[in-house]
Amino acid sequence: MSHSSQDVKDDHPDQIAPETQPKRTFAERGRSVVHTFTTRDGLIGKYDYAFLFKPNLPFMKKERRAAPFFGLNEKMPLLLALLLGFQHSLSMLAGIITPPIILANSANLGPELQSYLVSTSLIVCGILSSVQITRFHIVGTPYYIGTGLISVVGTSFATIPVATGALSQMYATGFCPSDADGTPLPCPDGYGAILGTAACCALLEILMSFTPPKVLKRVFPPLVTGPTVLLIGVKLIATGFQNWAGGSGSCQTRPESGIFALCPTIYAPHALPWGSAEFIGLGFTVFLTIILCERFGSPIMKSTAVVMGLLVGCIVAGATNYFDRSGIDSAPVVSFIWVHTFKLSVYGPIVLPLLAVYIVLAMECIGDVTATCDVSRLQVDGPLFDSRIQGGVLADGLNGIIAALCTISPMSTFAQNNGVIALTRCANRKAGYACCFWLLIMGIFAKFAAALVAIPSAVLGGMTTFLFAAVAVSGIRIISTTPLTRRNRFILTASLAVGYGATLVPNWFAFVFTYSGPNRALLGFFNAIELVVETGFAVTAFLSLFLNLILPEEIEDEETPELTANAADDKQDGEEWDRIQGKGKGPETEIEPKV
C-alpha cells in the first residue's frame, strides 16, 4: 500500500490485461482468501476508520493529515472494502431509485409494479456495474468491454423527459388507455414501448464506442453536450418541484372532487391539497438536511448527504403519519429480474430524442471515465486510457440493451462516485465489487424497495430537486470548459433560445399539425416531429450540433482584441500627454528652463 501523497499518475499494466502477468495458481488464490478471512491484517488492517465518521463541527480540532491512498489493485482489508463499498452504494441509491419511480408514476403503474421496478433497478445496476469494473477483453480484437475502474452505472436521468413526454402523448393519442372520465389507467404497454425503443437506439452508442475518442470529442464538443445536459436538468427540476408540492400526478390540478382531490389520493393516511404548507415544509427538511450534512458532516456523511436528507425526511414523515404501510406489507420478501415482464415494442416518435440521449450518455461516459482516471491517479492520455474510454462507452451501450431486456430504462455511468473516491482516497476495485454486492442485497430484499416506493412525494421531491439541479450544474460546468468566443456565444444563444422556450412552454408546437385522418403512418410521423420539437434538450442538441458543423471558426475571436473607440486612441493620447508634460524627444519638444 502506498502512503505517498504525490499526484503522479501511474498507469502501468494493472492486471486488466491478463497476459501481462502470469496467472496465480489455485493454491496461491486459496492462501490469499484464507489470509483475508483469518488474519487481522486481512480483515481490518491499519486504516483509521475514525477518519470516515469524524464530523466537521466548529469546536472540534481539525487535523491536517490525509488518509492512505488505495490504488487500483493494492491489497486492502475486507472490512474497509465492505464499508467503502457501502458508502459508494449509498451515494448511488437516490439516483438509482428516482427514475423508475418517476416513470412508473407517469405510466400510472400500481405499487406492486413500482416496487418491482425499484428492486430490479438496484439488481441490474449491481450486475452491470461489475461488468464496467471487471473489464473484459474481446478475443481476437484490440477492444474491451468495461473500464477496469470503479465506474459504476445507474439508471439515467436523461431518459426521463423523453419517456414522460412520450407517455403523455400515448395517453393523448389513445395508445395508452383512459377511463370514461379521461383519468389515465395503468399503461404497461407504453412502458414496454419505451424499453423496446431504447434497446434499439442503444446500437448508436455501441457504434460510437469504436470511434476514436478524439473524433467523438471533435464532433460532439462541450459546446454541444453542455447545453443539452443543462436543459435536461432544467426540465427535471420541474418534476422535482411538482413532487415537492405534493405530487406530479392528477392531484396537481387540484380538482374539486374525485379520488385526486387530495394528494396523493383521498385515501392516503395524511392527504392534503397540492401545494399545502405541510408538503412544502416536509420537502424542506430534506433540503436543509443535505445542506447541514455538507457543512458539518463527516466524510462519509458528505458523500451520502442526499441519502441522509432522505432518511431525515422519512423519519419526520413517519412521525406525522404520511406513510402508507399497505404496499410494504403486501410486498414479497424477495424479488428478482423478470418477476414481472412488459411487452416490448418500438414507438417511432421517440427514436430521434432517444438517439440524442445516447449521444449525451456517450459523451458523459467519456467525461466520467476521464475524471475517474484522474482521481484514481492513473494517466488521462495514451493507448491504455483510450482503451478504457472505448471499453466504457461500449459497456454503456451494451448496458442500455441489457437493461431494457431486464425491464429497466437505459443506464449511464455515474459521476458522483468520483467524489467518493477523492474523499476516501480509495480507487481499489474491491470497494467497487463491494458496492455491487450491497446493491444486489438491497434489490433482492423486496421489502426495502417497497419502503422506498412508499416514501411520500414531498420527501422525494425535496431530494430529487437537489439531484436534478446537480445535473443542470454539470451542464454549466461542461459549457465553462469552452472558450466563449463570439462564434461559440452565438451557437449557445441560438440553441438555448429554442431549447429554453420548448422547456418553459412545452405545448408551443402542439397545434401546428391539424391532420386527423385515417393514415396512421402520417399521424405517427407528425407525432414524432411534435415530440422532438417539444423536447427542449433534443432541439438544443440537434441545433447546436448543426451550427457547430456549419459555422467556421473565427480566428479573430481569439487573436484580435476587441477595441473600443477610446482604447484605439490610447497610444496617440499617451504621446500627446507626454508632449504636454515635456517627456517627448526630438526637436519639437519644449523643455522648461531651469530658474
Secondary structure, DSSP 8 states (H G I E B T S, - for coil): --------------SSSGGGS----HHHHHHHHHHHHHSHHHHTTT--THHHH----TTS---------B-SS----HHHHHHHHHHHHHHHHHHHHHHHHHHHHHTT--HHHHHHHHHHHHHHHHHHHHHHHH-EE-TTSS-EES-SSS--EEE-STHHHHHHHHHHHHHHHTSS-B-TT--B---HHHHHHHHHHHHHHHHHHHHHTTS-HHHHHHHS-HHHHHHHHHHHHHHHHHHHHHHHTT-SSGGGG--SSSTTSSBS-TTSTT-B-TT-HHHHHHHHHHHHHHHHHHHH--HHHHHTHHHHHHHHHHHHHHHTT---THHHHHS-SB--TTSS-------GGGHHHHHHHHHHHHHHHHHHHHHHHHHTT--SSSHHHHHHHHHHHHHHHHHHHHHHHTT---EEE-SHHHHHHHHHTB--HHHHHHHHHHHHHHHHBHHHHHHHHTS-HHHHHHHHHHHHHHHHHHHHHHHHTS---HHHHHHHHHHHHHHHHHHHSTTTTTTS----SS-HHHHHHHHHHHHHHH-HHHHHHHHHHHHHHHS---HHHHHS----HHHHTHHHHHHHHHHHHT---STT-------
